[in-house]
Amino acid sequence: MFILESYSLAVFFCVITMLCWGSWANTQKLAEKSWRFELFYWDYVIGILVLAVLFAFTLGSNGEQGRSFLTDLHQADRFNIRVVFIGGIIFNLANILLIAAISMTGMAVAFPVGIGIALIWGVIDNYMRVPTGNPIWIFSGVILIAIGIIVNALAYKRLSGIEQKVSSKGLIISVIAGILMAQFYGFVVEGMIKNFSVQETGKLTPYSAIVIFSTGILLSNFLFNTILMRKPIQGRAVSYAEYFKGNFRSHLTGILGGIIWCIGMSLSILASDKAGPAISYGLGQGAVLVAAIWGVFIWKEFKDSSKAIITLIYIMFVCFFAGLSLLVYSKL
């Protein structure tokens, strides 16, 4: 199987992860305006599994190192398969809850709370599992990124004129979503081999782990997304019949969104061998920066904004770049 040989390449892969995780949501904008998110989400999770399987039978089954995908699945312990599968379920639930929280409280509250908790807790959790890199630089970088998220939220809040009233239910859901989002990566790492060049018996290779993880996302979606379709956060209920009436463009954009996200997840997992899970996960969550760049420069979300808002945006970018730089530097 293909594995990374250097830390510099691992950092490059993490940057690609940032781009993928921060950009996949744009595919929803390419779908028909009448295409509901609940329907889009089905194609999204299908796209994740499709890319995972493709990588498993190509990059994960060729080369001189490691076991091939099918051989690896055959030898894996049930415990390791189960723990990675649970990681997929946790991610899917966290993702859907975060969407619900954004709908209830707005981006300015749900996003910094949910992603902020996920980033800080996730980096700490992954560092405790595999302590790689200088902890002072790692956690200093995390703090700067967290500040950047908060500043970004303040800018959105001023832009949209959100009042101080916040749904307590939405805030609680944001916290739950963030805690869950912080856990999923550690579950995947737990079931994998620790050193990709040394094949531990019973453990999964990264490619097999991503397939199991993606399967957990898809199968859990029959529960989570079915509930969301019947009890939508906004608008009327939607049916499976409507999904099958969707046009080719709408289905394709959803699958493309899932493929983009899974490319990011795959590269993040591969990078964790040389960079360590904490650094890999933390850099990947820098996707918030990429999403902000899309919003500011492509979708013009802050067009004609006041000088105070523009100043906050610049502060946010500085915090993100400084924080991500410290994460990279922590292992040099």
Solvent accessible surface area in square Angstrom, and as a share of the most:
residue,aa,sasa,rsa
1,M,8,0.03
2,F,81,0.34
3,I,11,0.06
4,L,1,0.01
5,E,121,0.54
6,S,45,0.29
7,Y,39,0.15
8,S,82,0.53
9,L,66,0.33
10,A,0,0.00
11,V,24,0.14
12,F,114,0.47
13,F,25,0.10
14,C,0,0.00
15,V,64,0.37
16,I,43,0.22
17,T,0,0.00
18,M,16,0.07
19,L,86,0.43
20,C,14,0.08
21,W,28,0.10
22,G,9,0.09
23,S,20,0.13
24,W,35,0.12
25,A,54,0.42
26,N,22,0.12
27,T,5,0.03
28,Q,62,0.28
29,K,118,0.50
30,L,87,0.43
31,A,6,0.05
32,E,66,0.29
33,K,210,0.89
34,S,103,0.66
35,W,27,0.10
36,R,52,0.19
37,F,41,0.17
38,E,12,0.05
39,L,6,0.03
40,F,0,0.00
41,Y,0,0.00
42,W,13,0.05
43,D,2,0.01
44,Y,0,0.00
45,V,0,0.00
46,I,56,0.29
47,G,0,0.00
48,I,0,0.00
49,L,37,0.18
50,V,73,0.42
51,L,11,0.05
52,A,1,0.01
53,V,52,0.30
54,L,99,0.49
55,F,37,0.15
56,A,0,0.00
57,F,98,0.41
58,T,55,0.32
59,L,69,0.34
60,G,1,0.01
61,S,37,0.24
62,N,91,0.47
63,G,66,0.64
64,E,180,0.81
65,Q,68,0.30
66,G,36,0.34
67,R,43,0.16
68,S,42,0.27
69,F,10,0.04
70,L,113,0.56
71,T,75,0.44
72,D,0,0.00
73,L,50,0.25
74,H,168,0.75
75,Q,45,0.20
76,A,15,0.11
77,D,73,0.38
78,R,203,0.74
79,F,111,0.46
80,N,8,0.04
81,I,50,0.25
82,R,127,0.46
83,V,14,0.08
84,V,0,0.00
85,F,56,0.23
86,I,62,0.31
87,G,0,0.00
88,G,0,0.00
89,I,53,0.27
90,I,24,0.12
91,F,5,0.02
92,N,0,0.00
93,L,54,0.27
94,A,0,0.00
95,N,15,0.08
96,I,13,0.06
97,L,40,0.20
98,L,15,0.08
99,I,46,0.23
100,A,11,0.08
101,A,0,0.00
102,I,52,0.26
103,S,42,0.27
104,M,73,0.33
105,T,15,0.08
106,G,20,0.19
107,M,73,0.33
108,A,9,0.07
109,V,18,0.10
110,A,0,0.00
111,F,33,0.14
112,P,22,0.14
113,V,36,0.21
114,G,1,0.01
115,I,15,0.08
116,G,8,0.08
117,I,46,0.23
118,A,0,0.00
119,L,0,0.00
120,I,68,0.35
121,W,108,0.38
122,G,0,0.00
123,V,0,0.00
124,I,75,0.38
125,D,26,0.14
126,N,0,0.00
127,Y,29,0.11
128,M,145,0.65
129,R,88,0.32
130,V,41,0.23
131,P,94,0.59
132,T,28,0.16
133,G,23,0.22
134,N,59,0.31
135,P,58,0.37
136,I,124,0.63
137,W,94,0.33
138,I,0,0.00
139,F,62,0.26
140,S,39,0.25
141,G,0,0.00
142,V,3,0.02
143,I,102,0.52
144,L,52,0.26
145,I,0,0.00
146,A,12,0.09
147,I,71,0.36
148,G,0,0.00
149,I,2,0.01
150,I,94,0.48
151,V,15,0.09
152,N,9,0.05
153,A,9,0.07
154,L,83,0.41
155,A,0,0.00
156,Y,38,0.14
157,K,44,0.19
158,R,146,0.53
159,L,66,0.33
160,S,72,0.46
161,G,56,0.54
162,I,55,0.28
163,E,119,0.53
164,Q,144,0.64
165,K,175,0.74
166,V,62,0.35
167,S,46,0.30
168,S,80,0.52
169,K,131,0.55
170,G,0,0.00
171,L,72,0.36
172,I,105,0.53
173,I,26,0.13
174,S,0,0.00
175,V,53,0.31
176,I,76,0.39
177,A,1,0.00
178,G,0,0.00
179,I,58,0.30
180,L,38,0.19
181,M,14,0.06
182,A,0,0.00
183,Q,34,0.15
184,F,4,0.02
185,Y,0,0.00
186,G,0,0.00
187,F,50,0.21
188,V,0,0.00
189,V,7,0.04
190,E,62,0.28
191,G,0,0.00
192,M,3,0.01
193,I,2,0.01
194,K,101,0.43
195,N,73,0.37
196,F,2,0.01
197,S,63,0.41
198,V,86,0.50
199,Q,52,0.23
200,E,57,0.25
201,T,124,0.72
202,G,1,0.01
203,K,37,0.16
204,L,0,0.00
205,T,2,0.01
206,P,0,0.00
207,Y,3,0.01
208,S,0,0.00
209,A,0,0.00
210,I,4,0.02
211,V,13,0.07
212,I,23,0.12
213,F,1,0.00
214,S,0,0.00
215,T,39,0.23
216,G,0,0.00
217,I,0,0.00
218,L,31,0.15
219,L,93,0.46
220,S,11,0.07
221,N,0,0.00
222,F,114,0.47
223,L,107,0.53
224,F,31,0.13
225,N,0,0.00
226,T,21,0.12
227,I,94,0.48
228,L,15,0.08
229,M,3,0.01
230,R,170,0.62
231,K,158,0.67
232,P,28,0.17
233,I,55,0.28
234,Q,128,0.57
235,G,66,0.64
236,R,150,0.55
237,A,54,0.42
238,V,9,0.05
239,S,51,0.33
240,Y,84,0.32
241,A,58,0.45
242,E,47,0.21
243,Y,28,0.11
244,F,160,0.67
245,K,166,0.70
246,G,18,0.17
247,N,71,0.36
248,F,158,0.66
249,R,126,0.46
250,S,1,0.01
251,H,36,0.16
252,L,87,0.43
253,T,12,0.07
254,G,0,0.00
255,I,48,0.25
256,L,76,0.38
257,G,0,0.00
258,G,0,0.00
259,I,43,0.22
260,I,39,0.20
261,W,12,0.04
262,C,0,0.00
263,I,49,0.25
264,G,0,0.00
265,M,0,0.00
266,S,1,0.00
267,L,22,0.11
268,S,0,0.00
269,I,0,0.00
270,L,1,0.01
271,A,0,0.00
272,S,8,0.05
273,D,33,0.17
274,K,66,0.28
275,A,0,0.00
276,G,3,0.03
277,P,5,0.03
278,A,1,0.01
279,I,0,0.00
280,S,0,0.00
281,Y,0,0.00
282,G,0,0.00
283,L,4,0.02
284,G,0,0.00
285,Q,16,0.07
286,G,0,0.00
287,A,10,0.08
288,V,6,0.04
289,L,5,0.03
290,V,10,0.05
291,A,42,0.32
292,A,5,0.04
293,I,62,0.31
294,W,79,0.28
295,G,3,0.03
296,V,23,0.13
297,F,113,0.47
298,I,93,0.47
299,W,102,0.36
300,K,114,0.48
301,E,66,0.30
302,F,9,0.04
303,K,142,0.60
304,D,136,0.70
305,S,25,0.16
306,S,63,0.41
307,K,180,0.76
308,A,46,0.35
309,I,11,0.06
310,I,60,0.30
311,T,73,0.42
312,L,28,0.14
313,I,5,0.03
314,Y,138,0.53
315,I,76,0.38
316,M,0,0.00
317,F,20,0.09
318,V,102,0.58
319,C,15,0.09
320,F,0,0.00
321,F,118,0.49
322,A,39,0.30
323,G,0,0.00
324,L,15,0.08
325,S,66,0.42
326,L,36,0.18
327,L,0,0.00
328,V,39,0.23
329,Y,112,0.43
330,S,7,0.04
331,K,71,0.30
332,L,148,0.74
